[in-house]
Amino acid sequence: MNICSCSVLVLALQIGLLNHLCSADPTDGFTNVPLTDANFELQKPYVIPLSERYSYENGVHKLWVYADDKPHDPNSHTQPRTEIRIRGLDYSSGVWQFEGYGFVPNGTSGATIVQIHGASHGATTIILRIYDGDMRFYNGDLVTTDLYDKWFRVNLIHDVDGGLLTVFIDGEQKFQHKDQGPGDLYFKCGVYAAPSNISYYMESRWRDIRIYRK
């Protein structure tokens, strides 16, 4: 094989590798963990019937809350929420992944839509929060922009042993951060009001929620 042919072969291999990396799915190498209705625990303001803050139609979970709602428990001093807590799949080691398609209507702001609860330091490992259509890590680092009024795919990977969190939006890696240490960990999605700078009405919708592990 001459030098020209070798160069062409190397270039082709590089292009093939690049295409593979670009087309790789966040769930590659993971095993889907089947979910049942028992895995979906609903948390909502304790004085409000569930039907006034949650609906499920045609495979879509719709969750909403108001800024002056009560917390989810009479003994809690936390902000109002309507969330799905993934029950029965708590973890403290290994590599786990949440996947779901989310939708946030224009006007919802200051609302956590995805979180991992539990950590060695603090109450949560990660919070993904919407401010004016942009997604942020808590109220700080920008994860991605322009999410209002459209469906978007969220893949949140937690490598507990490696202490690493990775966020994909629509199949593209957008954010990576160290975690807060191991603990009794579990995934949640929905709407949970931030401590400040929140809209009066907050809503998110979710479909095709899945959990994966390695």
N, C-alpha and C positions, 0 to 999 in steps of 0.2 A: 504494500500500500504506500503510495507516495505522500509527500508532506501535505499537498493540497487536500487529498482525500481524508487524511487524518484530521486536518483542521475542520473540514466539513462535518465529520463524525462527532468531534468534540462539541462543536456548536449545536448540532442536533441533540446531543445528550443534554447539554445545558438548557436548551429550550424545553426539552421534555421534562426535565426536573423542575424548571420554573413553572410550567403549566400544571404539573402535579401539585406543587406547593400552593399555587393560586386556587386550585380547584378542590383542595383538601377540605373535608367537612369537619367542623369541631367535634362531631360525635365519632369520628373514625377511631377505632381501637377501644371504644367504650361498649359496655353491655347495657341494653335497655332493661330497667327494673320495672316490671309491670305494676300499674297503679289500679286501685279499685276506689269506689266511693268512700271507703273507710279511710283512705289516705288523705282525703280532703276535709280538713277541719276548718269551719268558718268562724272567724272572730269578727264581731261587730259591736257597736255601742250597746251596752248592756240593757238599756231601757227601751230599745227600739226593736220591734219584730224584724226578723231576718229579711222578710219580703220587702221591707222598706229601705233596705240598704244593699240588697243583692238579688240578682236574677240569673237564671241559667236557661238559655234558649238556643237551639240549633248549634250546640257545642260551644257556645260562648258564655263565659263567666263575666258578668258585669257587676262591678263593685264600686260603690260611691259612699261618700261621707261629707259631712259639713263641718266647718271649723268650730262650731259651738256644740257639736255632739259630745256625749259622754265617752269615757274610755270603755274598753271592752270588758272591764271587771270593776265592780264597785269599790274594790280595795286598791285599784291601780291609780297612779297619778300621771300616767302617760297620756300622750296626745290621742285624739280619736283615730280610729282605724276601721276599715273593713278589709280583711285579708284572708287569704287561703294559707293555712299552715299545713305543710306536708307532714302528716302524722305517720308514725311507724317506720320512718326511714332516717331517724337521727343517726349521726355518725360522729366519730372522733378520730378517725385515721383513714388512710387511703386517698383515692382520687374520685371525686364525685362531681356530677354536672347537672345543673338545672337547664331545661330548655322550654321555651314557651313563646307564643306569638302574642305580643302586647299591642294595645291601642290606647292612646291618651288623647282625649278631646281638647281642642283649643280652649284655653282658659284655666285648665288645671295647673297649678303651680305650687311648689313647696311640698310635693307629695312623694314619699318613697313608694316605688312600684315593685321593687325586688329587693330582697335582703337575705343574708344568711345570719340567723340568730345564734348567739353563743360565741364565746371566745375566752381566752385566758385573761385578756385585758379588755374590759368594757363589755357591754351587753351584746354587741353585734360584731361580726367579722367584716361584713361589707353591707353598705346601703347604696342602692342606685336610685337617685332622686331626680325628679323632673322639676326644672325651673324654666318657665317661659319657653317650653318646647325642647329644651336641651337637657341631656342626661348628665348628671354629675355624681362623682364619688363623694357621698355625704353632701356637704355644701361647698366642696372645693374643686378638685381636679375635674376638668371637662372630659367626659367619656365620648360623647357624640352629640350632634346637633340636629335640629329640624325634625322632630319626631311627632309633632301634632298631626292628628287626623289621618293617620295611615297605620296599617299593620306593619310591625317590625319584629323580626326574630331575635330573641335574646338567648344566648348560651353563656352561662356562668359556670366556670370550672374552678373547683377548689382542690388543690393538691395540698392536703393537710400535712403530710410528712415533709414536703418540700417548702411548706409555708408560703404558697404562692396562689394568687387569685388571677384569673384571666377572663376578660369579658369580650365576647364576640357579638356584634350587631349585624344582622343580615349576612352571617357567615364570614365577616371580616373582623379580625382582631382589632379592637379599639383601645384596650386598656389592660394594664397588668400592674399588680401591686402586691406587696407583702401582706400576709394576713395578720391577725391579732393573736395568734397562738391557738393551740387546740382547745377543745371544750366539748360540751354537749351541743352539737351543731345541727341545724335543720333549715330548710328553704321556706321562704314565704313570698307571696306576691299579692298585689292588690293595691290598696291606697292606705298610707299611714302618714298622717300630717307631720311635717317638720316642726321643730320648736318655734320657728318664727318665719315671717315672710311667706305666708300661705294664702292661697285663694280661698274664698268662702266655700265654694263647691269643688270637690276633687273626685275624679273618676278614672278608673282604668278598666280595660277589658282584656280577657285572656282566653286563649284557646290552644289546643294541642300541647298541653303541659305534659312534659316527660321528665323522668329522672334517669340518669345513667351513672354507671360506676366502672372503675377499672379494678 
